[in-house]
Amino acid sequence: MTDAEKKGQWLLRMHYRMRAASFAMVFLATSLQIVGKDYGAWAWGYLVALLLVYPQLHYYFALRAQNRIAVAMASLLLDSFLLGTFCAVVRFSDWLAFSVVLATLINNAANRGYRSTWQTLLALAMGTALASVCMGFAFAPATEPVAVMVCFVGLTLYVVTVGNIAYYRNHQLRQAREQLQLRERALMDANDRLQVSLREIELLRSDLAEQASRDPLTNLFNRRYFDIAIHREIARCEREGKPLALIIMDLDHFKKFNDHYGHGAGDDCLKAVAAAIHASAKRASDLAARYGGEEFLLLLPDTPEDEAMRMAEELRLAVEALQIAHAQSPLDCVTLSMGVAVSSTRARYHADQLLRMADRALYVAKEAGRNNAQLA
């Protein structure tokens, strides 16, 4: 059962109980008022039909209605119309008429708002007018004391009951509002936790992306990242009309170093040389990368040939100054051979061409006795 169906069932049941009890009380007060007076059998039959049978029939058919809430709201005006006829039937008895009019006004206002007051009064007036036309107008406002007492008790109980229902509904609303506030706070807390988790995920993603682009041994950029960066830098330098220098370098006799000192010492040697290469990349745009094994690359945007050769020579001397012992090298220390190639406005090269030219220059450097830099 949906929430709307539960609400409709509760509303219909509450209206039935209120209608049945209040109409029975009105029937009792009316019986005490008209007993022994000149009211015919038709009047008693009408009162029984209106005040005792009608609530039961209404509830029976309303339970089978598709839209119970609409039926419950529409029945309020029907009650007003029928109670208007009641006022005429009892000859406008002051306390009986006052009680039913006040009760129906309260009931309509509680369920349909104050704006329904004029509709309620109109329905009462129409019922009164119809009954007066059908059976003739009669006016006997005096009410028997015992009937007045029943009206007092019944009206008091009715007002207290309506107030209690209003309190119950307000209490439910307060509870619902508190639950809503709790859920809202829980949702805000969950949203805060989600934001923290998203930030953590973003940091992890950035860390993973950074790790994926770095060589784990030397912490320089790896070959995959370099392959992406060189295409980007070539396009940028062409667009801005600037030169792009590439230095490719290789540790001299490194296989012999590994064979002689072991792979642990070889790794330490690579780390030390990588640190020197990284230190030579002084600008944010300079990119140092490990190309594989003992080969390294230095990509230098906006760097002409003479500046590239100067930086290569400084780097060569810096590695030589590390004085990493290499018993299998003619110089007894670890050294670098380097090839330099430059793509400039005078001669533009694609990434593969620039790499091939730098590699050829490196080959020339090795043929020239190693531990030197050659320009392609």
C-alpha positions as MATLAB code, in Angstrom:
seq = 'MTDAEKKGQWLLRMHYRMRAASFAMVFLATSLQIVGKDYGAWAWGYLVALLLVYPQLHYYFALRAQNRIAVAMASLLLDSFLLGTFCAVVRFSDWLAFSVVLATLINNAANRGYRSTWQTLLALAMGTALASVCMGFAFAPATEPVAVMVCFVGLTLYVVTVGNIAYYRNHQLRQAREQLQLRERALMDANDRLQVSLREIELLRSDLAEQASRDPLTNLFNRRYFDIAIHREIARCEREGKPLALIIMDLDHFKKFNDHYGHGAGDDCLKAVAAAIHASAKRASDLAARYGGEEFLLLLPDTPEDEAMRMAEELRLAVEALQIAHAQSPLDCVTLSMGVAVSSTRARYHADQLLRMADRALYVAKEAGRNNAQLA';
ca = [
       0.000    0.000    0.000;
       1.374    3.404   -0.987;
       1.675    6.372    1.387;
      -1.207    8.120   -0.390;
      -3.434    5.060    0.054;
      -2.544    4.799    3.752;
      -3.277    8.484    4.237;
      -6.616    8.154    2.414;
      -7.608    5.164    4.526;
      -6.661    6.910    7.779;
      -8.529   10.085    6.802;
     -11.632    8.177    5.758;
     -11.654    6.127    8.960;
     -11.172    9.216   11.126;
     -14.012   11.052    9.345;
     -16.288    8.036    9.702;
     -15.704    7.808   13.458;
     -16.204   11.544   13.935;
     -19.310   11.596   11.742;
     -20.900    8.498   13.296;
     -20.283    9.628   16.889;
     -21.297   13.271   16.406;
     -24.365   12.406   14.331;
     -25.452    9.883   16.998;
     -25.057   12.600   19.643;
     -27.141   14.984   17.523;
     -29.766   12.261   17.105;
     -29.948   11.852   20.884;
     -30.296   15.582   21.488;
     -32.860   15.886   18.691;
     -34.916   12.973   20.039;
     -35.046   14.675   23.433;
     -36.111   17.880   21.707;
     -38.925   16.577   19.475;
     -40.309   13.673   21.508;
     -43.913   14.293   22.423;
     -44.253   17.155   19.933;
     -46.124   17.303   16.626;
     -43.412   15.678   14.512;
     -44.750   12.998   12.213;
     -43.299    9.636   11.329;
     -41.652   11.135    8.256;
     -39.564   13.434   10.467;
     -38.381   10.556   12.623;
     -37.619    8.509    9.545;
     -35.668   11.392    8.057;
     -33.646   11.865   11.239;
     -32.844    8.147   11.473;
     -31.803    8.086    7.803;
     -29.667   11.233    8.124;
     -28.097   10.794   11.526;
     -27.776    7.021   11.882;
     -27.916    5.375    8.443;
     -26.139    7.993    6.301;
     -22.754    7.748    8.132;
     -22.728    3.956    7.628;
     -23.702    4.133    3.941;
     -21.192    6.881    3.264;
     -18.371    4.876    4.831;
     -19.381    1.730    2.933;
     -19.244    3.418   -0.478;
     -16.231    5.612    0.343;
     -14.139    2.552    1.204;
     -14.647    1.343   -2.362;
     -13.808    4.675   -3.965;
     -10.634    4.971   -6.031;
      -9.620    8.334   -4.556;
     -10.508    8.176   -0.875;
      -9.024   11.562    0.020;
     -11.137   13.315   -2.626;
     -14.243   11.492   -1.362;
     -13.498   12.488    2.232;
     -13.077   16.156    1.285;
     -16.159   16.257   -0.946;
     -18.314   14.629    1.766;
     -17.711   17.629    4.045;
     -19.838   19.851    1.793;
     -22.449   17.110    1.516;
     -22.577   16.973    5.331;
     -23.067   20.750    5.390;
     -25.933   20.556    2.898;
     -27.684   17.722    4.784;
     -27.234   19.420    8.148;
     -28.775   22.539    6.597;
     -31.886   20.495    5.873;
     -31.697   19.204    9.442;
     -31.880   22.758   10.784;
     -35.129   23.328    8.892;
     -36.581   19.982    9.979;
     -36.018   20.759   13.683;
     -37.570   24.229   13.087;
     -34.306   26.062   13.702;
     -33.937   24.971   17.312;
     -31.363   27.418   18.637;
     -28.991   24.969   20.337;
     -29.439   22.140   17.866;
     -28.924   24.453   14.868;
     -26.038   26.258   16.568;
     -24.308   22.970   17.434;
     -24.473   21.438   13.941;
     -23.571   24.703   12.184;
     -20.590   25.327   14.458;
     -19.444   21.709   14.200;
     -19.610   21.641   10.407;
     -17.787   24.995   10.182;
     -15.038   23.679   12.467;
     -14.769   20.420   10.551;
     -14.515   22.143    7.159;
     -12.010   24.715    8.420;
      -9.842   21.991   10.005;
      -9.765   19.909    6.827;
     -10.139   22.406    4.001;
      -8.953   25.696    5.507;
     -10.704   28.962    6.335;
     -11.317   29.681    2.663;
     -13.923   26.905    2.689;
     -16.103   28.829    5.189;
     -18.221   30.581    2.546;
     -18.747   27.266    0.725;
     -19.838   25.643    3.989;
     -22.274   28.445    4.765;
     -23.618   28.308    1.204;
     -24.176   24.528    1.476;
     -25.950   24.997    4.834;
     -28.153   27.726    3.393;
     -29.023   25.660    0.329;
     -29.987   22.674    2.494;
     -32.109   24.889    4.731;
     -33.817   26.531    1.767;
     -34.572   23.208    0.065;
     -36.073   21.689    3.227;
     -38.139   24.846    3.868;
     -39.501   24.761    0.335;
     -40.364   21.045    0.475;
     -42.054   20.938    3.900;
     -42.817   24.560    4.601;
     -41.077   27.056    6.847;
     -41.494   26.592   10.593;
     -39.633   28.507   13.308;
     -39.516   27.225   16.906;
     -36.075   28.139   18.295;
     -36.646   27.174   21.929;
     -34.662   24.087   22.914;
     -35.541   21.730   25.734;
     -33.126   21.997   28.699;
     -32.174   18.330   28.548;
     -31.468   18.681   24.813;
     -29.402   21.790   25.570;
     -27.367   19.818   28.095;
     -26.707   17.094   25.524;
     -25.678   19.804   23.008;
     -23.271   21.249   25.599;
     -21.673   17.890   26.228;
     -21.657   16.840   22.577;
     -20.265   20.148   21.300;
     -17.590   20.164   23.993;
     -16.560   16.618   23.183;
     -16.511   17.456   19.471;
     -14.287   20.523   19.905;
     -11.948   18.629   22.234;
     -11.757   15.726   19.780;
     -11.005   18.031   16.826;
      -8.332   19.741   18.915;
      -6.838   16.379   19.844;
      -6.774   15.311   16.198;
      -5.116   18.623   15.297;
      -2.547   18.041   18.041;
      -1.913   14.500   16.790;
      -1.425   15.692   13.237;
       0.855   18.541   14.352;
       2.812   16.044   16.445;
       3.193   13.836   13.390;
       4.320   16.831   11.351;
       6.899   17.762   13.988;
       8.184   14.203   14.056;
       8.309   14.118   10.261;
      10.145   17.463   10.237;
      12.643   16.207   12.819;
      13.165   13.021   10.813;
      13.630   15.113    7.691;
      16.178   17.313    9.452;
      18.027   14.231   10.692;
      18.050   12.767    7.207;
      19.174   16.100    5.787;
      22.058   16.259    8.264;
      22.906   12.637    7.496;
      22.801   13.442    3.795;
      25.042   16.476    4.297;
      27.469   14.377    6.350;
      27.420   11.694    3.668;
      27.995   14.383    1.031;
      30.945   15.763    3.023;
      32.391   12.257    3.319;
      31.829   11.757   -0.385;
      33.643   15.016   -1.181;
      36.557   13.936    1.022;
      36.601   10.542   -0.693;
      36.487   12.191   -4.114;
      39.414   14.441   -3.176;
      41.325   11.415   -1.897;
      40.505    9.532   -5.086;
      41.634   12.501   -7.166;
      44.908   12.673   -5.218;
      45.383    8.928   -5.662;
      44.584    9.268   -9.346;
      47.123   12.074   -9.665;
      49.685   10.023   -7.750;
      49.022    6.992   -9.933;
      49.253    9.106  -13.079;
      52.513   10.571  -11.797;
      53.848    7.135  -10.908;
      52.812    5.785  -14.299;
      54.835    8.513  -16.004;
      57.967    8.036  -13.832;
      60.790    5.548  -13.976;
      60.696    3.712  -10.611;
      64.476    3.508  -10.231;
      65.612    7.018  -11.144;
      62.319    8.912  -10.665;
      62.897   10.594  -14.028;
      60.102   10.578  -16.583;
      59.837    7.274  -18.429;
      59.926    6.596  -22.162;
      56.133    6.520  -22.532;
      55.790    9.983  -21.062;
      58.685   11.253  -23.160;
      57.088    9.947  -26.375;
      53.989   12.004  -25.586;
      55.911   15.086  -24.455;
      58.193   15.324  -27.507;
      55.252   15.488  -29.924;
      53.621   18.154  -27.772;
      56.794   20.232  -27.505;
      57.575   19.985  -31.232;
      54.085   21.263  -32.053;
      54.392   24.079  -29.504;
      57.837   25.187  -30.628;
      56.719   25.158  -34.275;
      53.670   27.224  -33.363;
      55.737   29.754  -31.406;
      58.679   29.734  -33.852;
      61.191   28.521  -31.252;
      63.940   25.885  -31.407;
      63.724   22.530  -29.609;
      66.902   20.727  -28.522;
      67.247   17.048  -27.695;
      70.224   15.513  -25.887;
      70.487   11.733  -25.869;
      73.162   10.297  -23.593;
      74.588    6.926  -22.719;
      76.799    5.803  -19.833;
      80.161    4.679  -21.183;
      81.004    1.001  -20.711;
      78.055    0.506  -18.351;
      77.711   -3.226  -19.096;
      81.277   -3.711  -17.938;
      80.436   -1.639  -14.819;
      77.527   -3.958  -13.992;
      79.594   -7.059  -14.641;
      82.421   -5.815  -12.436;
      80.546   -4.169   -9.538;
      77.190   -5.970   -9.637;
      73.679   -4.812  -10.410;
      73.178   -3.185   -7.005;
      76.100   -0.854   -7.628;
      74.814   -0.373  -11.177;
      71.458    0.823   -9.830;
      73.194    3.230   -7.446;
      75.253    4.540  -10.343;
      72.127    5.123  -12.462;
      70.456    6.978   -9.589;
      73.455    9.265   -9.096;
      73.730   10.054  -12.831;
      69.941   10.594  -13.032;
      70.130   13.093  -10.177;
      72.809   15.034  -12.085;
      70.685   14.990  -15.256;
      67.619   16.124  -13.311;
      69.608   18.984  -11.770;
      70.647   20.151  -15.235;
      66.967   20.548  -16.240;
      66.710   23.939  -14.552;
      63.598   25.322  -16.270;
      60.057   24.079  -15.707;
      59.781   23.280  -19.417;
      62.975   21.155  -19.460;
      62.274   17.424  -19.378;
      64.679   14.721  -18.202;
      63.778   11.105  -18.929;
      65.243    7.621  -18.762;
      64.942    6.146  -22.236;
      65.878    2.615  -21.237;
      68.799    0.795  -19.609;
      71.664    3.269  -19.317;
      70.252    5.721  -21.893;
      68.864    9.105  -20.834;
      67.208   12.010  -22.643;
      67.028   15.711  -22.031;
      64.389   17.702  -23.944;
      65.049   21.453  -23.966;
      62.384   23.751  -25.478;
      63.450   27.206  -26.709;
      67.120   26.154  -26.745;
      69.352   26.889  -29.765;
      72.341   24.760  -30.809;
      75.058   26.671  -28.960;
      73.067   26.696  -25.721;
      72.293   22.990  -26.069;
      75.956   22.152  -26.569;
      76.921   24.280  -23.586;
      74.391   22.474  -21.366;
      75.550   19.086  -22.666;
      79.143   19.933  -21.826;
      78.185   21.116  -18.326;
      76.286   17.898  -17.755;
      79.182   15.786  -19.014;
      81.547   17.518  -16.606;
      79.013   17.177  -13.738;
      78.812   13.405  -14.199;
      82.567   13.132  -14.488;
      82.877   15.173  -11.284;
      80.837   12.555   -9.417;
      83.961   10.392   -9.571;
      82.035    7.136   -9.542;
      84.793    4.531   -9.715;
      84.797    2.476  -12.913;
      87.801    0.159  -13.114;
      86.773   -1.032  -16.606;
      86.815    2.522  -18.077;
      89.958    4.233  -19.489;
      89.206    7.248  -17.256;
      88.643    5.070  -14.154;
      85.293    6.788  -13.496;
      81.773    6.823  -14.930;
      81.352    9.161  -17.920;
      78.709   10.116  -20.496;
      78.679   10.172  -24.272;
      76.063   12.558  -25.727;
      74.427   13.334  -29.035;
      72.676   16.668  -29.565;
      70.064   17.484  -32.219;
      68.068   20.711  -32.634;
      64.829   21.361  -34.517;
      64.741   25.061  -35.404;
      63.180   27.503  -37.853;
      66.034   26.711  -40.201;
      65.309   22.958  -40.165;
      62.184   21.486  -38.612;
      62.096   17.786  -37.723;
      59.466   15.328  -36.602;
      59.928   13.421  -33.341;
      61.359   10.300  -35.002;
      63.708   12.384  -37.138;
      64.958   14.334  -34.137;
      65.584   11.129  -32.188;
      67.429    9.526  -35.102;
      69.629   12.595  -35.547;
      70.493   12.735  -31.846;
      71.197    8.990  -31.844;
      73.535    9.357  -34.823;
      75.360   12.161  -33.004;
      75.668    9.873  -29.966;
      77.194    7.189  -32.189;
      79.718    9.756  -33.457;
      80.550   10.693  -29.832;
      81.251    7.064  -29.006;
      83.386    6.651  -32.145;
      85.300    9.779  -31.073;
      86.450    8.100  -27.854;
      83.408    8.538  -25.611;
      83.042   11.099  -22.786;
      82.127   13.893  -25.201;
      79.122   15.577  -26.838;
      78.513   15.800  -30.585;
      76.073   17.985  -32.472;
      74.038   16.417  -35.281;
];
